[in-house]
Amino acid sequence: MPRTYIKKIGPSQLFKYSEAAMAMAIRDVQEGVSSIRAAAEKHNVPKSTLADKVNCKHLMKHGRPTALSNDEEAELVRGLMISAECGFPLTPSNACDIVQSYLNREGKSEKQFNDNHPGREWVSQFLKRHPQLSVRLCENVKRVRAEISPEIVNAYFNHLEETLADIPPANIVNYDETNFTDDLGNERVIVRRGTRHPEHVIDTSKTSTSVMMAVAGNGTLLPPYVVYKGTYVYPTWVECGIEGSRYNSNKSGWFDMELFEDWFMTICFPYLRKLEGRKAVLGDNLASHISVQVVRVCEENDIAFILLPPNSTHWMYRSFVQ
C-alpha cells in the first residue's frame, strides 16, 4: 500500500494560515489598502511570508518536485482519458510504463523511480493531483456480450466515411501486426501401443517474432518492421531483408508501446510527411498502440488517428471472409 501522509498538528506545523487568508492579504497590499505589516496582522498570516509572496520570492512549493512537469502530467491525463473514452482504459501499470518510456526517450533519469519506472505510491499521488481521474474495478464481460453488433460496425463506418471524405487514398495508412513462432505445437502421432511418451525430434526454439505491416489506400506497401525476441539484433537476422525494413528486439518478441512509437516515427510518419493535405492512420485498439507521443504528432501534423471499435477485429475479419 502507498504511504499516506498525515499533516502534524502543533508548533511543528508548516503552514499556520489558510491560502484564502494569504490571498486576501496579498490583494490588500497590491491594491494599496494596507501595508505588509497591517495586512499580516489583519488576516493573521506571517509577515515575512507575505512579504516574500508580494515580492515574488520563494514561490516554489515545499517538498520534492514531481517527476513530470505540469504540462507533461496534463498531457498524460489527456491520453489516459482518450484511451478510456475509446473503450480500452489503461491500467495503473500501463500508465507507469508510459512514464518510463517517456523518461527514457527524453534521456531523463528520475532518482525516485527504479529504472525510471514509477511505483504504486507515484500512481496514488498522481491521482490525488488529478481528481478528474479515478481507478475503477473493470467488469469482465463474456465473449457473447463483448461481441460487437452489426449496428455498431455500420455506425462506425458511417462516421469513418465522413472522416475520410476529403482524404485521398494515398494519404490513408492501415496497419496491423502479426506474430510468428517456429513451434508447431503437439500433434497426434502413430506409435507402438504402450508407448507412454512419444517424442518428435524437431529443431525449434519456441521464440516469437512480430512483424508490423502497413499499406496505403492506393496500394503502396510500407516497409515492414520486424521485432525479434532477444537482447540484441544480430547481423545475420537482417540479411536479405526487404529494402527499407527496420529491425528491433525486446524480451518478449511482441510489440510494446516503445516499439510502436519507433515504428510510427521511423516508417509511418516519414511516409505521411511527404504528402500534401490531410492524412489518416487506421489500426486496432491494442493498449500498446495508444501512445501520447503518437497522438500528439498526429494532431500537430493534421493526421487523423483512427481506431477500430473495441472487440471488433475478429468480427470484421469473419464478415470479410464470408
RORO-184056 format. One record per residue (C-alpha): residue number from 1; residue in one letter; x, y, z. Coordinates in steps of 0.5 Angstrom, whole numbers, plus 500, padded with zeros to 3 digits. Layout:
REM residues N
@resi NUM; resn A; x X; y Y; z Z
...
This chain:
REM residues 322
@resi 1; resn M; x 500; y 500; z 500
@resi 2; resn P; x 503; y 507; z 498
@resi 3; resn R; x 504; y 511; z 504
@resi 4; resn T; x 499; y 517; z 507
@resi 5; resn Y; x 502; y 523; z 509
@resi 6; resn I; x 498; y 526; z 515
@resi 7; resn K; x 500; y 533; z 517
@resi 8; resn K; x 502; y 534; z 524
@resi 9; resn I; x 498; y 539; z 529
@resi 10; resn G; x 502; y 543; z 533
@resi 11; resn P; x 508; y 548; z 533
@resi 12; resn S; x 512; y 544; z 528
@resi 13; resn Q; x 506; y 545; z 523
@resi 14; resn L; x 509; y 548; z 517
@resi 15; resn F; x 503; y 553; z 515
@resi 16; resn K; x 499; y 556; z 520
@resi 17; resn Y; x 495; y 560; z 516
@resi 18; resn S; x 490; y 559; z 510
@resi 19; resn E; x 491; y 560; z 503
@resi 20; resn A; x 485; y 564; z 502
@resi 21; resn A; x 487; y 569; z 508
@resi 22; resn M; x 494; y 570; z 505
@resi 23; resn A; x 491; y 571; z 498
@resi 24; resn M; x 487; y 577; z 501
@resi 25; resn A; x 493; y 580; z 505
@resi 26; resn I; x 497; y 580; z 498
@resi 27; resn R; x 491; y 583; z 495
@resi 28; resn D; x 490; y 589; z 500
@resi 29; resn V; x 498; y 590; z 500
@resi 30; resn Q; x 498; y 590; z 492
@resi 31; resn E; x 492; y 595; z 492
@resi 32; resn G; x 495; y 600; z 497
@resi 33; resn V; x 490; y 598; z 502
@resi 34; resn S; x 494; y 596; z 508
@resi 35; resn S; x 502; y 596; z 509
@resi 36; resn I; x 505; y 589; z 509
@resi 37; resn R; x 505; y 589; z 517
@resi 38; resn A; x 498; y 592; z 517
@resi 39; resn A; x 495; y 586; z 512
@resi 40; resn A; x 499; y 581; z 516
@resi 41; resn E; x 496; y 583; z 523
@resi 42; resn K; x 489; y 584; z 520
@resi 43; resn H; x 489; y 577; z 516
@resi 44; resn N; x 493; y 573; z 521
@resi 45; resn V; x 499; y 571; z 516
@resi 46; resn P; x 506; y 571; z 517
@resi 47; resn K; x 509; y 578; z 516
@resi 48; resn S; x 516; y 575; z 513
@resi 49; resn T; x 512; y 570; z 508
@resi 50; resn L; x 507; y 576; z 506
@resi 51; resn A; x 513; y 580; z 504
@resi 52; resn D; x 516; y 574; z 500
@resi 53; resn K; x 510; y 573; z 496
@resi 54; resn V; x 509; y 580; z 495
@resi 55; resn N; x 516; y 581; z 492
@resi 56; resn C; x 515; y 574; z 488
@resi 57; resn K; x 521; y 571; z 492
@resi 58; resn H; x 521; y 563; z 494
@resi 59; resn L; x 515; y 562; z 490
@resi 60; resn M; x 516; y 554; z 489
@resi 61; resn K; x 512; y 549; z 493
@resi 62; resn H; x 515; y 546; z 499
@resi 63; resn G; x 517; y 538; z 498
@resi 64; resn R; x 520; y 534; z 493
@resi 65; resn P; x 518; y 537; z 486
@resi 66; resn T; x 514; y 532; z 481
@resi 67; resn A; x 518; y 528; z 476
@resi 68; resn L; x 514; y 531; z 471
@resi 69; resn S; x 512; y 538; z 470
@resi 70; resn N; x 505; y 541; z 470
@resi 71; resn D; x 505; y 541; z 462
@resi 72; resn E; x 507; y 533; z 462
@resi 73; resn E; x 502; y 531; z 467
@resi 74; resn A; x 497; y 535; z 464
@resi 75; resn E; x 499; y 531; z 457
@resi 76; resn L; x 499; y 524; z 461
@resi 77; resn V; x 492; y 526; z 464
@resi 78; resn R; x 489; y 527; z 457
@resi 79; resn G; x 492; y 521; z 454
@resi 80; resn L; x 489; y 517; z 459
@resi 81; resn M; x 482; y 520; z 458
@resi 82; resn I; x 482; y 519; z 451
@resi 83; resn S; x 484; y 512; z 452
@resi 84; resn A; x 478; y 511; z 457
@resi 85; resn E; x 473; y 514; z 452
@resi 86; resn C; x 475; y 510; z 446
@resi 87; resn G; x 473; y 504; z 450
@resi 88; resn F; x 480; y 501; z 452
@resi 89; resn P; x 482; y 504; z 459
@resi 90; resn L; x 489; y 503; z 461
@resi 91; resn T; x 491; y 500; z 468
@resi 92; resn P; x 496; y 504; z 473
@resi 93; resn S; x 501; y 499; z 471
@resi 94; resn N; x 500; y 502; z 464
@resi 95; resn A; x 501; y 509; z 466
@resi 96; resn C; x 507; y 507; z 469
@resi 97; resn D; x 510; y 504; z 463
@resi 98; resn I; x 508; y 511; z 459
@resi 99; resn V; x 512; y 515; z 464
@resi 100; resn Q; x 518; y 510; z 464
@resi 101; resn S; x 518; y 510; z 456
@resi 102; resn Y; x 518; y 518; z 456
@resi 103; resn L; x 523; y 519; z 461
@resi 104; resn N; x 528; y 514; z 457
@resi 105; resn R; x 526; y 517; z 451
@resi 106; resn E; x 528; y 524; z 454
@resi 107; resn G; x 534; y 522; z 457
@resi 108; resn K; x 532; y 524; z 464
@resi 109; resn S; x 534; y 520; z 470
@resi 110; resn E; x 529; y 520; z 476
@resi 111; resn K; x 532; y 518; z 482
@resi 112; resn Q; x 526; y 517; z 486
@resi 113; resn F; x 524; y 511; z 481
@resi 114; resn N; x 527; y 505; z 480
@resi 115; resn D; x 530; y 504; z 473
@resi 116; resn N; x 525; y 510; z 471
@resi 117; resn H; x 519; y 506; z 473
@resi 118; resn P; x 514; y 509; z 478
@resi 119; resn G; x 511; y 505; z 483
@resi 120; resn R; x 505; y 505; z 487
@resi 121; resn E; x 506; y 511; z 491
@resi 122; resn W; x 507; y 515; z 485
@resi 123; resn V; x 500; y 513; z 482
@resi 124; resn S; x 497; y 515; z 488
@resi 125; resn Q; x 500; y 522; z 489
@resi 126; resn F; x 499; y 523; z 481
@resi 127; resn L; x 491; y 521; z 482
@resi 128; resn K; x 491; y 526; z 488
@resi 129; resn R; x 494; y 531; z 484
@resi 130; resn H; x 489; y 530; z 478
@resi 131; resn P; x 482; y 529; z 481
@resi 132; resn Q; x 479; y 528; z 475
@resi 133; resn L; x 482; y 521; z 474
@resi 134; resn S; x 480; y 515; z 478
@resi 135; resn V; x 481; y 508; z 479
@resi 136; resn R; x 475; y 503; z 478
@resi 137; resn L; x 474; y 496; z 478
@resi 138; resn C; x 474; y 494; z 471
@resi 139; resn E; x 468; y 489; z 470
@resi 140; resn N; x 470; y 482; z 466
@resi 141; resn V; x 465; y 481; z 460
@resi 142; resn K; x 464; y 474; z 457
@resi 143; resn R; x 465; y 474; z 450
@resi 144; resn V; x 458; y 473; z 448
@resi 145; resn R; x 457; y 480; z 451
@resi 146; resn A; x 463; y 483; z 448
@resi 147; resn E; x 462; y 481; z 441
@resi 148; resn I; x 460; y 487; z 437
@resi 149; resn S; x 454; y 488; z 433
@resi 150; resn P; x 453; y 490; z 426
@resi 151; resn E; x 449; y 496; z 428
@resi 152; resn I; x 456; y 499; z 432
@resi 153; resn V; x 460; y 497; z 426
@resi 154; resn N; x 455; y 500; z 421
@resi 155; resn A; x 455; y 507; z 425
@resi 156; resn Y; x 463; y 506; z 426
@resi 157; resn F; x 464; y 506; z 418
@resi 158; resn N; x 459; y 512; z 417
@resi 159; resn H; x 463; y 516; z 422
@resi 160; resn L; x 469; y 514; z 418
@resi 161; resn E; x 466; y 515; z 411
@resi 162; resn E; x 465; y 523; z 414
@resi 163; resn T; x 472; y 523; z 417
@resi 164; resn L; x 476; y 520; z 411
@resi 165; resn A; x 471; y 524; z 406
@resi 166; resn D; x 477; y 529; z 404
@resi 167; resn I; x 483; y 525; z 405
@resi 168; resn P; x 486; y 522; z 398
@resi 169; resn P; x 487; y 514; z 398
@resi 170; resn A; x 495; y 515; z 398
@resi 171; resn N; x 494; y 519; z 405
@resi 172; resn I; x 491; y 514; z 409
@resi 173; resn V; x 495; y 508; z 412
@resi 174; resn N; x 492; y 502; z 415
@resi 175; resn Y; x 497; y 498; z 420
@resi 176; resn D; x 497; y 491; z 423
@resi 177; resn E; x 502; y 487; z 427
@resi 178; resn T; x 502; y 479; z 427
@resi 179; resn N; x 507; y 474; z 431
@resi 180; resn F; x 510; y 468; z 428
@resi 181; resn T; x 513; y 462; z 432
@resi 182; resn D; x 517; y 456; z 430
@resi 183; resn D; x 514; y 452; z 435
@resi 184; resn L; x 509; y 448; z 431
@resi 185; resn G; x 506; y 445; z 438
@resi 186; resn N; x 504; y 438; z 440
@resi 187; resn E; x 501; y 433; z 435
@resi 188; resn R; x 497; y 426; z 435
@resi 189; resn V; x 502; y 421; z 432
@resi 190; resn I; x 502; y 414; z 431
@resi 191; resn V; x 507; y 410; z 435
@resi 192; resn R; x 507; y 403; z 438
@resi 193; resn R; x 502; y 401; z 443
@resi 194; resn G; x 504; y 402; z 450
@resi 195; resn T; x 509; y 408; z 449
@resi 196; resn R; x 508; y 413; z 454
@resi 197; resn H; x 512; y 419; z 452
@resi 198; resn P; x 513; y 419; z 444
@resi 199; resn E; x 518; y 424; z 442
@resi 200; resn H; x 518; y 428; z 436
@resi 201; resn V; x 525; y 431; z 434
@resi 202; resn I; x 525; y 438; z 431
@resi 203; resn D; x 529; y 444; z 431
@resi 204; resn T; x 525; y 449; z 435
@resi 205; resn S; x 527; y 455; z 439
@resi 206; resn K; x 520; y 457; z 441
@resi 207; resn T; x 521; y 464; z 440
@resi 208; resn S; x 517; y 469; z 438
@resi 209; resn T; x 518; y 474; z 432
@resi 210; resn S; x 513; y 480; z 431
@resi 211; resn V; x 512; y 484; z 424
@resi 212; resn M; x 508; y 491; z 423
@resi 213; resn M; x 506; y 491; z 416
@resi 214; resn A; x 502; y 498; z 414
@resi 215; resn V; x 499; y 499; z 407
@resi 216; resn A; x 496; y 506; z 404
@resi 217; resn G; x 490; y 506; z 401
@resi 218; resn N; x 493; y 507; z 394
@resi 219; resn G; x 496; y 500; z 395
@resi 220; resn T; x 503; y 503; z 397
@resi 221; resn L; x 506; y 498; z 402
@resi 222; resn L; x 510; y 501; z 407
@resi 223; resn P; x 517; y 497; z 409
@resi 224; resn P; x 516; y 492; z 415
@resi 225; resn Y; x 518; y 493; z 422
@resi 226; resn V; x 521; y 487; z 425
@resi 227; resn V; x 521; y 485; z 432
@resi 228; resn Y; x 526; y 479; z 435
@resi 229; resn K; x 526; y 476; z 442
@resi 230; resn G; x 532; y 478; z 444
@resi 231; resn T; x 537; y 483; z 448
@resi 232; resn Y; x 541; y 485; z 441
@resi 233; resn V; x 539; y 485; z 434
@resi 234; resn Y; x 545; y 480; z 431
@resi 235; resn P; x 547; y 482; z 423
@resi 236; resn T; x 545; y 475; z 421
@resi 237; resn W; x 538; y 477; z 423
@resi 238; resn V; x 537; y 483; z 418
@resi 239; resn E; x 541; y 479; z 412
@resi 240; resn C; x 537; y 479; z 405
@resi 241; resn G; x 531; y 483; z 408
@resi 242; resn I; x 527; y 488; z 405
@resi 243; resn E; x 529; y 495; z 403
@resi 244; resn G; x 527; y 500; z 408
@resi 245; resn S; x 526; y 495; z 413
@resi 246; resn R; x 527; y 496; z 420
@resi 247; resn Y; x 529; y 491; z 426
@resi 248; resn N; x 529; y 491; z 433
@resi 249; resn S; x 528; y 487; z 439
@resi 250; resn N; x 526; y 486; z 446
@resi 251; resn K; x 525; y 481; z 451
@resi 252; resn S; x 518; y 478; z 449
@resi 253; resn G; x 518; y 479; z 442
@resi 254; resn W; x 512; y 483; z 442
@resi 255; resn F; x 510; y 490; z 440
@resi 256; resn D; x 510; y 494; z 446
@resi 257; resn M; x 509; y 502; z 447
@resi 258; resn E; x 516; y 504; z 446
@resi 259; resn L; x 517; y 500; z 439
@resi 260; resn F; x 510; y 502; z 437
@resi 261; resn E; x 513; y 509; z 437
@resi 262; resn D; x 519; y 507; z 434
@resi 263; resn W; x 515; y 504; z 428
@resi 264; resn F; x 511; y 510; z 427
@resi 265; resn M; x 516; y 515; z 428
@resi 266; resn T; x 521; y 512; z 423
@resi 267; resn I; x 517; y 508; z 418
@resi 268; resn C; x 509; y 511; z 418
@resi 269; resn F; x 511; y 518; z 419
@resi 270; resn P; x 516; y 519; z 414
@resi 271; resn Y; x 512; y 517; z 409
@resi 272; resn L; x 506; y 521; z 411
@resi 273; resn R; x 510; y 527; z 412
@resi 274; resn K; x 512; y 528; z 405
@resi 275; resn L; x 504; y 528; z 403
@resi 276; resn E; x 500; y 534; z 402
@resi 277; resn G; x 493; y 535; z 405
@resi 278; resn R; x 490; y 531; z 411
@resi 279; resn K; x 492; y 524; z 413
@resi 280; resn A; x 489; y 519; z 417
@resi 281; resn V; x 492; y 513; z 420
@resi 282; resn L; x 488; y 507; z 422
@resi 283; resn G; x 489; y 501; z 426
@resi 284; resn D; x 487; y 496; z 432
@resi 285; resn N; x 486; y 499; z 439
@resi 286; resn L; x 491; y 495; z 443
@resi 287; resn A; x 494; y 499; z 449
@resi 288; resn S; x 501; y 499; z 447
@resi 289; resn H; x 498; y 503; z 440
@resi 290; resn I; x 496; y 508; z 445
@resi 291; resn S; x 502; y 513; z 445
@resi 292; resn V; x 501; y 520; z 448
@resi 293; resn Q; x 507; y 522; z 443
@resi 294; resn V; x 504; y 519; z 437
@resi 295; resn V; x 497; y 522; z 439
@resi 296; resn R; x 501; y 529; z 439
@resi 297; resn V; x 505; y 528; z 433
@resi 298; resn C; x 498; y 527; z 429
@resi 299; resn E; x 495; y 533; z 432
@resi 300; resn E; x 501; y 537; z 430
@resi 301; resn N; x 501; y 535; z 423
@resi 302; resn D; x 494; y 534; z 421
@resi 303; resn I; x 494; y 527; z 422
@resi 304; resn A; x 487; y 523; z 424
@resi 305; resn F; x 489; y 517; z 429
@resi 306; resn I; x 483; y 513; z 428
@resi 307; resn L; x 482; y 506; z 432
@resi 308; resn L; x 477; y 500; z 430
@resi 309; resn P; x 472; y 499; z 435
@resi 310; resn P; x 473; y 495; z 441
@resi 311; resn N; x 473; y 488; z 440
@resi 312; resn S; x 471; y 488; z 433
@resi 313; resn T; x 477; y 486; z 430
@resi 314; resn H; x 475; y 478; z 430
@resi 315; resn W; x 468; y 480; z 428
@resi 316; resn M; x 470; y 485; z 422
@resi 317; resn Y; x 475; y 479; z 419
@resi 318; resn R; x 470; y 474; z 420
@resi 319; resn S; x 465; y 478; z 416
@resi 320; resn F; x 470; y 480; z 410
@resi 321; resn V; x 472; y 472; z 409
@resi 322; resn Q; x 464; y 471; z 409
